[in-house]
Amino acid sequence: MRNSGLFPKLALQSIRNNRKFYLPYILALLGDVAAIYIMFALVRDPGVKNITPGRPNGYMYVSVFMSIGLFIAFFFSAIFVLYINSFLMKQRKKELGLYNILGMGKGHIALVLVFETLYIGAAGILGGLAAGVTLHKLVSLTLHKLMDMPVPLGFYISWAGMARTAILFAALLVVTLLMNLNKVRVSRPIELLHGGSMGEREPKTRWIMTILGVGTIGYGYYIAINTRTGVEAIGMYFVAVFLVIVGTYCLFTAVSIFVLKALRKNKKFYYKTSHFIGVSGMLYRMKQNAVGLANICILCTMVMVMLSGTLSLYLGTADVVQEQYPGDINIGVDYFPAPREGEEDWTRFNPEAMLAAQTGFLEDQGVRVENAQASYSLSFGTGMISDGVYTTDKFSKDAREIALITVITEDNYTAATGETLNLGPDEVAAYNVKGSELTIRWTIAEEDRELGESTFHIVKTLRDNPHYNPDITRLVTVVVSDGAVINDLWSRQAEAYPGNWSQMVWTAHIDVDCDEEKLLEIQSRYWEAVEDASFYEGTGKWLRCNWQLRSEGAADAYGLAGGFLFLGIFLGFILLLATVLMIYYKQLSEGYEDKKRFEIMQKVGLSRDEVKRSIHSQILMVFFLPILVAAIHIVFDFNMVEKLLTMFYIHNTVLTALCTVGTVLIFFVAYGAVYLLTARTYYKIVER
């Protein structure tokens, strides 16, 4: 064949004739390219760096979140493109075999595939870059709105981002082309011609894979529901995810076949028209579609986990800000109630003088102090021997886990909650402790020497933690009657931890009558004022003093939470796109297979309505099986997601549960809509 223009025409004609296969593929490629370019552009946008005062971490958050998103988005885009390419080659085997029989050599077929890849790449990559440039500003506005940051001015095009995006996807398409060329090279014409008509044998029960699937999913679920702290969740989350993913693939490839064969052995169930056709059809279908169903299940799970988790973080940020920054200005001082060894000029920290110095400075700036509240607390690490019994020998063989005990006074608790407890010297209210007593054993671990113990009667068990903390370990918060009890506990722990005392923390929350812009000016003057040592005269000895505005803390918190939510939505969109198209191609594939089965069933005596009803039931069961399994994954994953959120100070279980349930319900509705749309394509093929 000397006509070199024939091959580009054949490639274009092939894409046109198979547009129901290629058009969704090109549109998906276009969407992935646009998403990757937008992430590149957001990272490199110079306007993002010009964040106004009060948003010091804004650019860092944008850069970090988009860099993470780039890797994850391209990874899944690559998997998705390879999956669809595999489907397309399977559907086109007969066409390529016909080319070969009509006289085209494998080299000529290879040229057709090369031109097809060039056309697809040009449409997908160039179209995606155009869409990315167009949508970049809208996405940037959404991101900065979620992060509560000002939107950068101007219109920005990242030429470097365009080049890198084009190179990445061009390389990905080259990989798919090489895979296709290799399939053509090793295949014989007759195999290509009959590639879509190969008979399927009954799948065998794979006992090892069945046991592996049940075991891995079971152990993954066990890890998820038994995770108790945020640190444990971080350390074990990806282990649990890996186990569940392995178990999901085994579930669809082996466990499902085991269950279907068990149903077939039940004669009362099996020998009914609808059950017979449905079970037998699903049994043979599972062998070839198991991986596709598992992929859909995993993608559905990831989308729902990302959206529910990031939404919980974002909506819970308002409570976190209020807990961490109760005042317009929040001051924290770390100090020791006693001098350290060799410290001769030590004087006791004077909280009243510190508060007077802070409020006096603010009044000198011309603002009115509306409210000023101060509190102090003590935190120290212990080992939990049993629930309610703790030891300062944290790594004792008797200790089951590390626990952080935080002690606050009843006055501080009442100021925070409005509840009065009327505690006696030996009485406490406790969070995260079961039982009627709290005992702390004072032990010097290095010397293996017991110093006695402190025992308190628990008169009230608290449902919520009155002292905010990231859940990095087991948290125990204890409310005691007054400061004398805290001072006694500090002395006991200082004796148990010689040279490694825990510091006391004094905090003050001050509300003032002025706007944020004025507060930022005052903050700047404050840092200038404290350079003069006389500012703190009379406050005694302390380690460090932290001065922070609520507006700054809120901006930082919303920047973090908004970035996570944006990333969850953005990646969720990409994964949802992949899920929808996997379902679409699965419906196409099964439509062509069921068309022949549909005809055979009518020839052996079944009515058209019976056949249609049984196939509809079978498709419905197979279609909704992945999302039902995904919903089960979500239920078992909830505890681990909740513990991960505590690392961001989110302890609102009700909010997390509502976000999870809402996300699952909305996703179910969207999934059903996708089913109705793609099922129309399926029925058109079957009934043709």
C-alpha positions, 0 to 999 in steps of 0.5 A, a space after each residue: 500500500 503506497 498511498 500514505 494518505 490512506 492511514 490517516 483517513 482510516 484512523 479518522 474514519 475509525 474514530 468517527 465510526 466508533 464515536 460512542 467509544 472514543 468521544 467519552 474517552 476524549 472528553 475524559 482525557 480533556 477533563 484530566 488535562 484541564 485539571 492537571 494544568 489548573 493545579 500547575 497554574 495554581 502552584 506557580 501563580 505569582 498572584 497567590 504569593 501576594 497574600 495580605 497580612 494576617 494570612 502568612 501561611 496562605 501561599 504555603 497551603 496553596 502550594 502544598 495542597 496543589 502539589 499533593 493533588 498533582 501527584 494523586 490526580 495524575 496517578 489516577 488519570 493514568 490508571 483510568 486512561 490505561 483501563 479505557 484503552 484496554 477496553 477500546 482494544 478489546 472492542 476493536 479486535 474484530 475490526 483490526 483482524 478484518 484489516 489484516 485479512 483484507 491485506 493490511 500488514 501489521 505494520 499498516 495496522 500499527 500506522 493506523 493506531 499511531 494516527 489514532 493516538 495522534 488525533 486523540 492526543 491532539 483533541 484531548 491535550 490541546 482541548 484540555 489545555 484550552 479548557 484549563 486556561 479558561 477555567 483557571 480563574 474560576 477555580 482560583 476564585 473558588 479555592 481562595 473563597 474556601 480558604 478565606 483568602 483574597 483572590 489574586 488579581 489579573 489573568 495568569 497563564 502558566 506556559 511552564 504548566 502547559 508544557 509539563 501537562 502536555 509532556 505528561 499526557 503525551 508520555 501516557 498516550 505513548 505508553 498506551 500506544 506501545 501496549 496496543 502495538 505489542 498486542 497487534 504484534 503478538 496476535 494472529 489475524 484469526 484471534 483478532 477477528 474472533 477476539 470478542 467472541 471467545 467462549 467463557 468457561 465456568 469460573 472455578 472457586 478459588 479457595 485461597 483467594 476467598 480466604 485471603 479476601 475475607 481475611 484481609 477485609 476482616 483485618 482491615 475492618 478490625 484495624 479501623 474500628 479499634 483505632 483509638 487515637 489520631 497518631 494510631 490512625 495516621 500510622 495504620 490508615 494506609 495499612 488498613 486501606 491497603 488490606 481493604 483494597 486487596 480484600 475488595 479485589 478478592 471479594 469480587 473475583 473469588 468470594 462473589 463466585 463462592 456465594 453464587 455457587 452456593 446459591 446455585 446449589 440451593 435447588 429451591 432458590 435456583 430453579 426459578 426462572 428469574 433466579 436461574 437466569 440471574 445467578 447463572 448470568 452473574 456467575 459467568 459475568 463475575 469472572 471477566 468483570 470482577 476487576 472492573 466492579 472492584 475498581 468502581 467500588 474502590 473509586 466510590 469509597 475514595 470519593 465518599 471518604 474524601 468528600 465527607 472527611 474534608 467537609 467535616 473538617 471545614 464545617 467543624 473549623 468554626 468550633 475549633 477557632 472558638 475553642 482555641 481563640 476565645 478572645 480577640 487577643 489570646 496570650 499564652 505563657 509557659 512557666 515553672 512554679 519552682 526554680 530549676 537547679 542553679 537558677 538563682 535569680 528566679 522569681 515566681 510568675 505573677 499572672 495578675 501582673 502579666 494580665 495588667 501589663 497586657 491590658 494596660 498596653 492595649 488601653 495605651 493604644 486607645 482601645 477599650 478592653 471589654 473582657 479579660 479572662 485568665 486560666 491555667 492548666 497542667 499537662 503531663 504524660 503517663 502510662 495507662 495501666 488500666 482505665 482510671 489507673 496511671 503511672 509516671 513510668 510511661 514505658 512500664 511493662 504494666 502500661 497499656 498505652 501512653 496517656 496525656 493527663 491535663 488538669 484544669 480548675 473548676 473555675 476555668 471549667 465553669 467559665 468555659 461551660 457555664 456549669 458549676 460542679 462544687 468539687 471537694 479537694 479529693 473530687 474531680 470531674 473527668 473526661 475519657 475515664 471510666 469508673 469511679 476513681 482516678 489514681 496516679 502512681 508517682 514513680 521515678 522510672 530511671 530509679 524504679 522508685 515509688 513515690 506514692 500515689 494520688 487518688 481522686 473520686 470521680 463525681 462526674 464523667 464528662 462527655 466532651 473534652 473541656 480542654 482542646 487538644 489534638 488527639 495525638 494520644 489517649 487524652 484524659 482531662 481532669 477538673 479539680 477543685 482549685 489551684 492548690 490541687 494543681 500546684 500539688 500535682 505539679 510538685 508530685 510530677 516534678 519529683 517523678 520527672 527529675 530534670 524533665 518537668 512539665 510546664 504550667 500554661 497560663 492563658 488569657 483571652 481578651 476582647 477589645 472594641 476595634 476592628 481587625 485592621 486596627 488589631 493588626 497595627 496594635 500587634 505590630 506595635 506590641 512586638 516593638 514594645 516587648 523588645 524593651 525588657 521593662 514591658 514585663 517588669 513585675 511579671 516574674 520568671 517564665 519561659 515564653 509568651 505567645 500573643 495571637 489574634 483570633 483573626 490570624 488563627 481563624 485565617 490559618 485554620 480556614 486556610 488549612 480546612 479550605 485547602 483540604 476541602 478544595 482538594 477533596 472536591 477537586 480530586 473527588 471530581 476526577 475520581 467521579 469522572 473516572 467512575 462514571 466512564 468506567 460504568 459507561 464502558 462497562 454497560 457498553 461491554 455488557 450490552 454487546 455480550 447480552 445482545 447475543 444472550 438475549 436472542 438465545 434465551 428467546 429461541 429456547 422458549 422464554 418470552 421477551 418480557 421474561 428475558 428482559 425482566 431477568 436481564 434487568 434484574 441481573 444488571 441492577 444487582 451487578 451495578 449496585 453491588 460496588 456501591 453497596 460494598 463501598 457503603 459498608 467500607 464507609 461504615 467501618 472506616 468512620 472511626 478511623 476518619 473521626 480519629 484523623 480529624 481529631 488531629 485538627 482539633 475536630 471532636 464533633 462526632 455528630 457533625 462528622 456522622 451527618 457529613 458522612 451520611 449526607 455524602 453517602 446519600 447524595 452519592 447514592 442519588 448521583 450513582 442512580 442517575 448515572 445508572 439510568 443514563 448509562 442503562 439507556 445505552 445498554 438497552 439500545 444495544 440489547 434491543 437493536 
